[in-house]
Amino acid sequence: MKKNKYHIIGVMSGTSLDGIDLAEILFDYSNGKWNFNILSAETVPYSSFWKDELREAINYSEEKLDRLDFKYTEKLSEEILKFIRKHNILEIDAVCSHGHTVLHQPEKGFTYQIGNLPRISKLLGQTVVCDFRMQDVELGGQGAPLVPIGDKLLFSEYDYCLNLGGFANCSFEKDGQRMAFDICPVNIVLNKYAEKLGKDFDEDGKLAASGNLDEGLLQKLNALTFYTEKPPKSLGLEWVREYIFPLLEASEISSEAILRTFTEHIAVQLANHFSEKASVLITGGGAYNSFLIDRLKNIASVEVVIPSTEILEYKEALIFGLLGVLKLRNEVNCLASVTGAKKDHSSGKIFNP
């Protein structure tokens, strides 16, 4: 029998390598609508060791990836247990975890998120819902983005829901269907060049604001063929390494100029997707980049909505919590209109201790 209330821990690790997002959430289903309350939340930053491991995993052999998957599953379990103890969390229905994407090539039929081994359930002593992407790829989809179902069910009052994380992705309603896709890289590029300047990230976009715009580089970036392709489409580190980094390195300009030019590139690509005077809910770490937000406002005539800190920072952990609840209820949590899969479906695996 389906319940109407769920006590969940949502767990997310994104490509920007900010850390592991953990959120304790109460979900309530009443009058045909999902409501939520984030009770506690925090981000556990990655050490330099883990940043290097996750960044380089794309180059690992299958055997080395298996070892990393095992280690990362233990790392996730350790941090989730610490979170449970710290906040004295009792009687949860499930831990709903995205894991961390190390390979994403849906056109070749695979995507790989580490930290989703059945062992995680035994280590936690909890029901775990995870590995949300693979089934969609097996059904011919992109396996991404998965957050739009949460946008539809939890944030339908906005014209667009935009997430600025490692990549920018947005979702919106069109002709009665939810549409969504990745737009362009964001922090996966900006953080790399901020690190070259001795910073973990470009706070408020100040480094970018201090650099000079390179019009030639901007034109080359905006001319990349991905931006003219029709959805469904998604991006991964592989694409950034093949198309973005070579252009940036070949420019031979300063890191500040690269940050300035790439920030402008992001703003241009975002602006291309929004209708005039639309309301845009912006979440993810990039929402703190005031220079990027100002450039977007300057280019596009939209109403930018920055929500509360807990939603801004933990929206993806929140929504993967909801995806887990929908899976427990055997309800659709993955939309074919978004991913290009053969059908809507209830994705993910359920592991019991």
C-alpha angles and dihedrals in degrees: 000000000000118000126215097216128055131182106206142169112216118202127192137172117184136199092255087072093224089143142265114319115210125185132178107212139182113209121196126187114202136148090006094302136103118230128183143196121197104215099181136351141173143165121233107208119225119246117236087257093059093042090055093045094050093043093051097040089095087072097046126115118245090257093050091047090053090053091048091049090054093047093045092049087056091046092052092047091050093051094045091051090049089051092050092050095043093054095035091235114186136185102006122178096218148334108240111200133180095194117205125297113232099160128027119172106138092166086066092045102255145096125169128203115181122213094052100104117134086242090076090072092053093047092051098037087224139107107264127199112195148128093073099166109054098070091054092053089049087055090055096264133128092248085229152125098022099165096080094082086060091047089053096047101036108024106030093135091078125078091221135015110207124188119196106196129119083326133016116245131169138190133200143156119266125173091343095309133101111244126191142157144155112275106189143319117284124162094011085072103028093051092051093057093040087056089054086060093050098261130113089221140350101270111218087344090280094143091051091047089055093055132084121251113243105210094191093054091044091055092050092050094048090049095062109126095232089074093061095047118105123239144293090074137133139185136225139180089268091065092047091052093048101043113013108039095048091054092048094047093046090055090070092206128134122282088246090055091048090051091048093048096043091048088054089048091054092049092050093049093047093048091053091067104049128086118227118281092004120152111243121194107206122199137160130068093297090068087075090058096098093181091056092046091049091051090050092050090048093054102035129046097225138131106245115208118194108190132207117305093253093055093040093053102030106033093112093049087048093051095045084054088056092046087056092050091050089050091051087053091045089237129141112281099159123061122214089205087064105038102028093239120154092255146354109275148169104255133193140057128267118215123187125201 
